[in-house]
Amino acid sequence: MSVAFTKEEDSESAAAALPDRPISPHPNLVTPDGLAQLEAALAAARAAYAAAQTDGEVKTDRTAMARATRDLRYYAARRASARVVPPTPNSDRVTFGAAATITRADGRVQTFRIVGEDEADPAKGSISYISPLAAALLGREVGDVVTVSGGDVEITACATDAAIDPGR
């Protein structure tokens, strides 16, 4: 068969076949704030899907519809599997949703809030509960020293109060 009679996939068609966003195999634990973020993302995905259908973008920009469909599937699945972990009363023990302040061996002091995977943003001071640092801190108490990535860190404070600034 001559190549003149074969249909090459154009870039628009290739982009429209976006792979699904990967869903973590870990339990989808979320804080109450994380649940609100998931619900907002799901609402935005629904709106993008509706806009892609009604604006006629499906015919002109198949990637917009593919993105909207992919995001809608992802956020619907994440919202359906979300398990809200209510905040625990302030204690000296590091728990899910708590902000833990650590002092590193080099003297750096950092505060991280331990949250769900979708709400984690290390640059803003929130880390996923499945991260190595969070896994090392969870269940420990103020004063404990834990080893993370070959270095020791001491837990110097812990609070579930949202007033702690995790961006320190």
LONUTI-457793 format. One record per residue (C-alpha): x, y, z; residue number from 1; chain. Coordinates in pm, 1 decimal. Layout:
<nodes>
+----------+----------+----------+-------+--------+
|     east |    north |       up | marlo | lodren |
+----------+----------+----------+-------+--------+
|        X |        Y |        Z |   NUM |      A |
...
+----------+----------+----------+-------+--------+
</nodes>
This chain:
<nodes>
+----------+----------+----------+-------+--------+
|     east |    north |       up | marlo | lodren |
+----------+----------+----------+-------+--------+
|      0.0 |      0.0 |      0.0 |     1 |      A |
|    130.8 |    341.6 |    -90.2 |     2 |      A |
|    191.6 |    591.1 |    188.9 |     3 |      A |
|    -24.1 |    833.7 |     -6.5 |     4 |      A |
|   -328.5 |    640.1 |    108.7 |     5 |      A |
|   -245.6 |    616.8 |    477.7 |     6 |      A |
|   -377.0 |    872.6 |    719.2 |     7 |      A |
|   -116.6 |   1031.9 |    936.7 |     8 |      A |
|   -234.9 |   1147.5 |   1272.2 |     9 |      A |
|   -224.7 |   1523.2 |   1287.1 |    10 |      A |
|    -85.5 |   1698.9 |   1595.0 |    11 |      A |
|   -436.1 |   1800.9 |   1706.0 |    12 |      A |
|   -552.7 |   1438.4 |   1709.0 |    13 |      A |
|   -240.4 |   1324.5 |   1890.4 |    14 |      A |
|   -282.3 |   1592.7 |   2157.3 |    15 |      A |
|   -647.4 |   1499.6 |   2202.1 |    16 |      A |
|   -544.5 |   1150.5 |   2313.8 |    17 |      A |
|   -404.0 |   1267.6 |   2646.5 |    18 |      A |
|   -317.0 |    997.7 |   2896.9 |    19 |      A |
|   -506.6 |    997.1 |   3224.3 |    20 |      A |
|   -349.1 |   1167.3 |   3523.5 |    21 |      A |
|   -202.8 |    897.8 |   3745.8 |    22 |      A |
|   -401.8 |    812.5 |   4057.8 |    23 |      A |
|   -193.8 |    730.2 |   4362.6 |    24 |      A |
|   -226.8 |    382.1 |   4509.7 |    25 |      A |
|   -210.4 |    531.5 |   4862.0 |    26 |      A |
|   -522.9 |    612.8 |   5063.9 |    27 |      A |
|   -652.8 |    956.1 |   4963.3 |    28 |      A |
|   -628.0 |   1124.1 |   5303.8 |    29 |      A |
|   -717.7 |   1494.0 |   5302.2 |    30 |      A |
|   -749.0 |   1773.2 |   5553.6 |    31 |      A |
|  -1076.9 |   1970.3 |   5558.2 |    32 |      A |
|   -895.0 |   2239.0 |   5355.2 |    33 |      A |
|   -776.0 |   1971.2 |   5113.3 |    34 |      A |
|  -1132.8 |   1852.6 |   5062.3 |    35 |      A |
|  -1237.7 |   2209.3 |   4982.8 |    36 |      A |
|   -951.5 |   2232.4 |   4731.4 |    37 |      A |
|  -1059.0 |   1905.7 |   4567.4 |    38 |      A |
|  -1419.7 |   2024.2 |   4544.6 |    39 |      A |
|  -1308.2 |   2353.7 |   4388.5 |    40 |      A |
|  -1089.7 |   2169.0 |   4137.2 |    41 |      A |
|  -1378.6 |   1934.5 |   4052.7 |    42 |      A |
|  -1612.4 |   2230.7 |   4001.0 |    43 |      A |
|  -1353.3 |   2398.6 |   3777.5 |    44 |      A |
|  -1312.4 |   2076.6 |   3577.5 |    45 |      A |
|  -1690.2 |   2049.3 |   3534.2 |    46 |      A |
|  -1703.6 |   2410.9 |   3418.3 |    47 |      A |
|  -1416.8 |   2356.8 |   3172.3 |    48 |      A |
|  -1590.6 |   2046.6 |   3036.2 |    49 |      A |
|  -1920.2 |   2232.7 |   2993.4 |    50 |      A |
|  -1742.3 |   2526.2 |   2829.8 |    51 |      A |
|  -1558.7 |   2297.6 |   2589.0 |    52 |      A |
|  -1890.3 |   2143.0 |   2485.5 |    53 |      A |
|  -2096.5 |   2459.5 |   2452.3 |    54 |      A |
|  -1837.7 |   2695.1 |   2309.8 |    55 |      A |
|  -1788.4 |   2478.6 |   2005.3 |    56 |      A |
|  -1430.2 |   2422.9 |   2106.5 |    57 |      A |
|  -1469.5 |   2051.1 |   2051.8 |    58 |      A |
|  -1464.3 |   2104.4 |   1676.8 |    59 |      A |
|  -1187.4 |   2363.7 |   1674.7 |    60 |      A |
|   -970.5 |   2255.9 |   1968.1 |    61 |      A |
|   -995.6 |   1889.8 |   2055.5 |    62 |      A |
|   -716.6 |   1927.4 |   2310.4 |    63 |      A |
|   -939.2 |   2155.6 |   2521.9 |    64 |      A |
|  -1203.0 |   1882.8 |   2539.8 |    65 |      A |
|   -941.9 |   1613.9 |   2606.3 |    66 |      A |
|   -789.4 |   1818.4 |   2891.5 |    67 |      A |
|  -1131.3 |   1893.2 |   3038.6 |    68 |      A |
|  -1237.2 |   1527.6 |   3018.8 |    69 |      A |
|   -910.8 |   1404.6 |   3170.6 |    70 |      A |
|   -925.0 |   1655.3 |   3457.9 |    71 |      A |
|  -1291.4 |   1579.8 |   3522.6 |    72 |      A |
|  -1217.4 |   1205.7 |   3551.3 |    73 |      A |
|   -919.0 |   1270.6 |   3780.8 |    74 |      A |
|  -1088.7 |   1511.5 |   4021.7 |    75 |      A |
|  -1410.6 |   1307.3 |   4030.5 |    76 |      A |
|  -1209.2 |    998.7 |   4127.3 |    77 |      A |
|  -1003.3 |   1189.0 |   4386.2 |    78 |      A |
|  -1314.4 |   1347.7 |   4538.6 |    79 |      A |
|  -1491.7 |   1011.4 |   4552.0 |    80 |      A |
|  -1198.7 |    845.5 |   4729.3 |    81 |      A |
|  -1117.3 |   1134.3 |   4965.3 |    82 |      A |
|  -1109.7 |   1045.6 |   5334.6 |    83 |      A |
|  -1118.1 |   1355.4 |   5553.1 |    84 |      A |
|   -893.2 |   1333.7 |   5856.8 |    85 |      A |
|  -1022.5 |   1579.1 |   6115.3 |    86 |      A |
|   -762.6 |   1785.8 |   6298.8 |    87 |      A |
|   -643.9 |   1642.0 |   6627.2 |    88 |      A |
|   -622.3 |   1861.9 |   6934.5 |    89 |      A |
|   -289.8 |   2036.0 |   6981.6 |    90 |      A |
|    -36.5 |   1798.0 |   7122.7 |    91 |      A |
|    333.9 |   1738.4 |   7113.5 |    92 |      A |
|    283.2 |   1446.2 |   6873.4 |    93 |      A |
|    310.4 |   1495.7 |   6496.1 |    94 |      A |
|    -14.2 |   1390.5 |   6327.0 |    95 |      A |
|   -173.9 |   1424.8 |   5985.3 |    96 |      A |
|   -267.8 |   1789.5 |   5933.2 |    97 |      A |
|    -21.9 |   1915.1 |   6192.8 |    98 |      A |
|    254.6 |   2165.1 |   6132.6 |    99 |      A |
|    587.9 |   2034.8 |   6258.8 |   100 |      A |
|    888.2 |   2259.6 |   6308.9 |   101 |      A |
|   1223.4 |   2091.4 |   6267.0 |   102 |      A |
|   1580.4 |   2201.5 |   6320.5 |   103 |      A |
|   1834.3 |   2049.7 |   6084.8 |   104 |      A |
|   2193.2 |   1964.8 |   6178.3 |   105 |      A |
|   2314.9 |   2272.5 |   5987.5 |   106 |      A |
|   2094.0 |   2497.6 |   6202.2 |   107 |      A |
|   1814.3 |   2558.9 |   5949.6 |   108 |      A |
|   1470.5 |   2577.7 |   6105.2 |   109 |      A |
|   1177.8 |   2476.6 |   5885.0 |   110 |      A |
|    807.2 |   2422.6 |   5941.7 |   111 |      A |
|    605.6 |   2180.7 |   5732.0 |   112 |      A |
|    237.1 |   2094.5 |   5748.4 |   113 |      A |
|    165.5 |   1728.4 |   5674.6 |   114 |      A |
|   -124.4 |   1700.9 |   5430.5 |   115 |      A |
|   -271.1 |   1485.3 |   5153.3 |   116 |      A |
|   -101.2 |   1428.7 |   4820.5 |   117 |      A |
|   -315.9 |   1667.4 |   4615.5 |   118 |      A |
|   -277.0 |   1955.2 |   4861.2 |   119 |      A |
|     98.6 |   1921.1 |   4913.2 |   120 |      A |
|    312.5 |   2213.9 |   4802.9 |   121 |      A |
|    662.9 |   2196.7 |   4952.4 |   122 |      A |
|    749.0 |   2547.9 |   4831.5 |   123 |      A |
|    463.1 |   2675.3 |   5048.9 |   124 |      A |
|    549.1 |   2454.1 |   5345.8 |   125 |      A |
|    308.7 |   2162.5 |   5303.2 |   126 |      A |
|    430.7 |   1809.5 |   5235.5 |   127 |      A |
|    248.4 |   1489.6 |   5150.0 |   128 |      A |
|    205.8 |   1238.2 |   5428.1 |   129 |      A |
|    376.2 |    978.0 |   5206.0 |   130 |      A |
|    693.9 |   1185.2 |   5163.6 |   131 |      A |
|   1004.5 |   1051.8 |   5340.1 |   132 |      A |
|   1020.5 |   1351.0 |   5575.4 |   133 |      A |
|    654.3 |   1324.5 |   5674.7 |   134 |      A |
|    681.5 |    947.1 |   5719.9 |   135 |      A |
|    978.2 |   1001.5 |   5954.9 |   136 |      A |
|    793.5 |   1268.3 |   6155.5 |   137 |      A |
|    446.6 |   1114.2 |   6188.5 |   138 |      A |
|    380.6 |    980.3 |   6536.7 |   139 |      A |
|    694.0 |   1137.6 |   6682.9 |   140 |      A |
|    698.2 |   1396.3 |   6960.2 |   141 |      A |
|    860.2 |   1732.3 |   7021.1 |   142 |      A |
|   1221.2 |   1669.3 |   7120.4 |   143 |      A |
|   1258.1 |   1353.4 |   6912.2 |   144 |      A |
|   1546.7 |   1332.9 |   6668.0 |   145 |      A |
|   1482.9 |   1144.7 |   6344.0 |   146 |      A |
|   1708.6 |   1061.5 |   6052.9 |   147 |      A |
|   1593.7 |   1175.6 |   5710.2 |   148 |      A |
|   1804.5 |   1129.3 |   5397.0 |   149 |      A |
|   2111.5 |   1056.8 |   5603.9 |   150 |      A |
|   2079.3 |   1366.0 |   5821.6 |   151 |      A |
|   1932.4 |   1417.0 |   6166.0 |   152 |      A |
|   1647.9 |   1659.1 |   6234.3 |   153 |      A |
|   1500.4 |   1748.5 |   6571.5 |   154 |      A |
|   1130.4 |   1817.0 |   6612.6 |   155 |      A |
|   1117.7 |   2147.3 |   6802.2 |   156 |      A |
|    744.3 |   2230.1 |   6779.1 |   157 |      A |
|    418.7 |   2079.9 |   6665.1 |   158 |      A |
|     74.8 |   2234.7 |   6631.2 |   159 |      A |
|   -250.6 |   2174.5 |   6451.5 |   160 |      A |
|   -334.9 |   2543.1 |   6475.2 |   161 |      A |
|   -368.5 |   2703.5 |   6131.9 |   162 |      A |
|   -202.9 |   3015.2 |   6277.0 |   163 |      A |
|    138.2 |   2853.2 |   6232.7 |   164 |      A |
|    301.9 |   2988.4 |   5920.5 |   165 |      A |
|    430.4 |   2682.1 |   5731.1 |   166 |      A |
|    628.7 |   2905.6 |   5494.9 |   167 |      A |
|    904.0 |   2977.6 |   5749.4 |   168 |      A |
+----------+----------+----------+-------+--------+
</nodes>
